[in-house]
Amino acid sequence: MLLSVEGLSAGYSGADVIRSLDLRIDEGEVVALLGPNGAGKTTTLLALAGVLAPTSGTVRYRGAPLRGALHRRSRRGVSYISEQGSIFSRLTTLANLKLGAGRVEDALALFPELEPLLKRRAGLLSGGEQRMLALGRSLAAKPDLLLVDELSLGLAPLIVTRLLDALRAAADTGTAVLIVEQHASQVLSVSDRGHVLRRGRLAMSGTGAELLASSGELQAAYLSAGPAEEATEETAGRPTEK
Ligand SMILES: Nc1ncnc2c1ncn2[C@@H]1O[C@H](COP(=O)(O)OP(=O)(O)OP(=O)(O)O)[C@@H](O)[C@H]1O
């Protein structure tokens, strides 16, 4: 097992928004973390990336505790792409690629669309091009574990397919991927497994195919959800068996 998470809780200003999460990710797996707005998906990634200190729980990576800030984790092969894209908007596309730990050519091989944009400031790229830049730069470094937040936000379905296919291909060569998404169906089609977060707790878990097939339950988990901070022991529901 590459990553194992037990009893993870984290939040802001002393109030937990994710509670007692258990997750595991094996090498080469794509695991989707789904759920409605405010369920705690980004908070989970922040805690795993070392941006937010957990209030309790253990995170083990290759059998040893995963601790410290993001830059320390990245030395151990963990890469994180935030919802904002993790790019430097005032630098050119090329400068952004050079800042990555991988080779520029490898990023361009993944996304040749970036080639004519190398001299352009990253902040001027379209939303889809910015996601290609962030993903290309990350994947060129061949991370062991990639944590990625909302790849599809505001993008046309064709671009999303392109990005998800690149993630799936990276997983097939060994990179484990934990991907946060609000829109379930497209990401589940490339995921080995998925979890649905509701009010900071795991409400549903299954293989990608199982979750896709149970669209009614999935919808219910979304519709009955409110913000994580409003959850109580009574309303939060019990995690399902994994
Ligand atoms: N910096 C912060 N300070 C205080 N509360 C926060 C902070 N960031 C997020 N929250 C709250 O924590 C809860 C979970 O937020 P989080 O961003 O993890 O949800 P999410 O599932 O990723 O939602 P979305 O799909 O909208 O991005 C929300 O109620 C949010 O308002």
The ligand as an SDF file (V2000), in Angstrom:
LIG
                    3D

 31 33  0  0  0  0  0  0  0  0999 V2000
   -9.6440   28.6740    5.3190 N   0  0  0  0  0  0  0  0  0  0  0  0
  -10.8290   28.3080    5.8270 C   0  0  0  0  0  0  0  0  0  0  0  0
  -11.2660   28.8090    7.0120 N   0  0  0  0  0  0  0  0  0  0  0  0
  -12.4550   28.4290    7.5420 C   0  0  0  0  0  0  0  0  0  0  0  0
  -13.2870   27.5420    6.9590 N   0  0  0  0  0  0  0  0  0  0  0  0
  -12.9150   27.0270    5.7790 C   0  0  0  0  0  0  0  0  0  0  0  0
  -11.6730   27.3720    5.1520 C   0  0  0  0  0  0  0  0  0  0  0  0
  -11.5800   26.6860    3.9860 N   0  0  0  0  0  0  0  0  0  0  0  0
  -12.7040   25.9460    3.8910 C   0  0  0  0  0  0  0  0  0  0  0  0
  -13.5070   26.1440    4.9630 N   0  0  0  0  0  0  0  0  0  0  0  0
  -14.8000   25.4910    5.2120 C   0  0  0  0  0  0  0  0  0  0  0  0
  -14.5890   24.1010    5.3410 O   0  0  0  0  0  0  0  0  0  0  0  0
  -15.6670   23.3760    4.7380 C   0  0  0  0  0  0  0  0  0  0  0  0
  -15.1070   22.3790    3.7290 C   0  0  0  0  0  0  0  0  0  0  0  0
  -14.4930   23.1040    2.6690 O   0  0  0  0  0  0  0  0  0  0  0  0
  -13.7090   22.3900    1.4720 P   0  0  0  0  0  0  0  0  0  0  0  0
  -13.1160   23.4640    0.6270 O   0  0  0  0  0  0  0  0  0  0  0  0
  -12.8140   21.3400    2.0110 O   0  0  0  0  0  0  0  0  0  0  0  0
  -14.9310   21.6830    0.7220 O   0  0  0  0  0  0  0  0  0  0  0  0
  -14.9540   21.0250   -0.7170 P   0  0  0  0  0  0  0  0  0  0  0  0
  -15.6380   19.7060   -0.5440 O   0  0  0  0  0  0  0  0  0  0  0  0
  -13.6100   21.0090   -1.3340 O   0  0  0  0  0  0  0  0  0  0  0  0
  -15.9280   22.0110   -1.4890 O   0  0  0  0  0  0  0  0  0  0  0  0
  -15.8730   22.5840   -3.0110 P   0  0  0  0  0  0  0  0  0  0  0  0
  -16.3230   21.4600   -3.8900 O   0  0  0  0  0  0  0  0  0  0  0  0
  -16.8580   23.6860   -2.9590 O   0  0  0  0  0  0  0  0  0  0  0  0
  -14.4750   23.0360   -3.2860 O   0  0  0  0  0  0  0  0  0  0  0  0
  -16.5950   24.4070    4.1260 C   0  0  0  0  0  0  0  0  0  0  0  0
  -17.6840   24.5880    4.9870 O   0  0  0  0  0  0  0  0  0  0  0  0
  -15.7340   25.6570    4.0360 C   0  0  0  0  0  0  0  0  0  0  0  0
  -16.5140   26.8270    4.1740 O   0  0  0  0  0  0  0  0  0  0  0  0
  1  2  1  0
  2  3  1  0
  2  7  2  0
  3  4  2  0
  4  5  1  0
  5  6  2  0
  6  7  1  0
  6 10  1  0
  7  8  1  0
  8  9  2  0
  9 10  1  0
 10 11  1  0
 11 12  1  0
 11 30  1  0
 12 13  1  0
 13 14  1  0
 13 28  1  0
 14 15  1  0
 15 16  1  0
 16 17  2  0
 16 18  1  0
 16 19  1  0
 19 20  1  0
 20 21  2  0
 20 22  1  0
 20 23  1  0
 23 24  1  0
 24 25  2  0
 24 26  1  0
 24 27  1  0
 28 29  1  0
 28 30  1  0
 30 31  1  0
M  END
$$$$
